[in-house]
Amino acid sequence: MRWVTRKRIRVNRAATAWLVRRFIDPDATFEFTEPDQVAAIERASGAIGFDAPGARYPHIDALGRCSFEALVDEHCASDPVLRRLAFIVGSADLPHAIGRTPEGAGLKAISRGFPLVSRDDLETLERASFLYDALYASLECEERDGTARDGPARM
C-alpha cells in the first residue's frame, strides 16, 4: 500500500506512519510532499493520503480526530494500548487537545526536534519508530500490570 503525507513529519505524521507499518501494512511505502500536493497525488495514484488538506485522513476529521486517532478507530479499536496511544498523540498534535495528557506535552516537545536531527522524513520515520515502539511497550506494560491511569485515555 502507498501512503502520502506532508513533508517535515512530526507528531501525528510520524505516529501515523509508524502505526501503518507496525499494525496495518508492514510493507507500506510513504511519500512526503508539499501539503497542497497530497490530495492530488492521492487521486492520481490511489495512494492513501493523511494529515493534509483534502486527504482521506485529514489533519482533523469531522469527528475532531487526527489521522492517527481515525486509523486506530478504523483498524485497531480492539487494542486498548493503541487507544491510549491515540489519545496521547491527539493530545500532542491537535490544538484543541494540547495538554490533556502529560505524555502528550512531552511527545509534542520531542517531536519538534524530529526534523532537526534527521536528514529527511524517511530517516525521521525510522528514528521516531523507536520512540513509538517504546511508548507502546510502556503503555502495554501498564495495561498488563493494571497500573494504567483511569480516564479518557482508557476508553
N, C-alpha and C positions, 0 to 999 in steps of 0.2 A: 504494500500500500504506500502511496506517495502522499506526503503531507506538506503544506506550505504555510508559512507564517512570516511575521515581520522580522526584520534584521535586529541585531543587538538584543538578544534574548536576555531576560531577567527572570523574575519570579514565575509568573504564570506560563510563559512560553517554554522555559526550561523544564518546569514541572510537568507540563502537558506532554512535551516530547518524551520525557522520562516515563511517564505513565503509559504512553502509547507503546514504547519499546518494551517496557517491563511487563505489562499486563494485557495489552490489546493486540499488538502486532510486533513481535520481536524482529521482524525483517523490514520494518518501516524505514523509509528514507525521508529526509527532510530537506526542504528548500527554504532559504531565508532571503527575503526580498524587501523592497520598499513597501510600506503599508498600503499605498494606493494600487499596488500591482497584485496583491494576494487574491482578491476576488476574481480578477481576470484570468490569472493562472489557474485558479480552481475551475472556472468554467471551461477554459480551453483544454486542460489536460485531464480533468477528472480527479485531480488531487483533492485532498480534504484540507480546507483552509481553517485556521484557528487564530484567535486573538488578533483580529484585524477587521476593519470595516468591510461589510458585505460577505464575510466568510461564513461558512456553515456554522462554525462555532465562534461567534464574535467575542470581542473583549468582554462585554457584558451582555448577556442574552435577555430575553423578555422576562425571565424569572429572576433577574438580578444576579445570575451566576457567571463566574469567569469560565473559560473553556475547560479548565481542569475540573471544576465542580460539575459542569454539564456532562463531561465524559465519564466521570466516576458514577454519576446518577444513571447514565445510559448503559454503561458496560460493567460496572463493578459494585453496584449498590449493595450487594450482599456482604461486602468486605468492610467490617466496622473500622478497621485501621485506615483504609483508604478514605472512608467517610470523614474520619477525624482529620486526616491529612488534607482533604479538600477544604475543610473548614479553616485550617491554618493557612493554606495557600490563598484562599479567598480573603482572609484577614490581612495578609501581607500585600495583596495585589489590588483590591478594589477600594476606591476612595471612600465609599460609604461604610466600609468594614474595617478600616485601619484601626488597629488597637483592640479588636475584640478578643484577641488571644496574645499572651506574651510571646509565644513561639512565632506568631505572625510578624510581630515587630522585629524580632531577631532575624527571621528569614528575609524580610524586606531589606534590612541593613546589609546582610551578607550578599544578597543578590545584586545590590547596587555595584558591587565590586566585580561581578562576573566579567563584564566586557573589559575591565581594567587589567585583568590578569590572564586573559586568553587572546590568542591570535585572531580567532574568528568564532562564529557561532557553533560550528561543529566541535571545536575544542571546548567551548563553554559547556555544551551539552555533555560531552564526555566527562569533564571535570565535575560539573554540577550533579551528575548522576550519582556519584559517591555520596554527596550531601543528602540527596533524596533517599538513597538506599539506607543510609544511616538513620535518618529521621523516621523512615518507615519501620526499621528494625526496633528503634527505641519505642515507638508507639505500639508496635506489636507486642513487645515485652510488657509494657504497661497493661495492655488489654489482657494478655495471658495471665499476668500476676494479679489482676484485679485492682491495680493501682491507678487506672485511668481516671481522670477527673470526670465528674458529672457535669452536665450542662449541654449546650447546643452541640458541642463537638462530638458528643456520643450519640447523636440522633437515634 
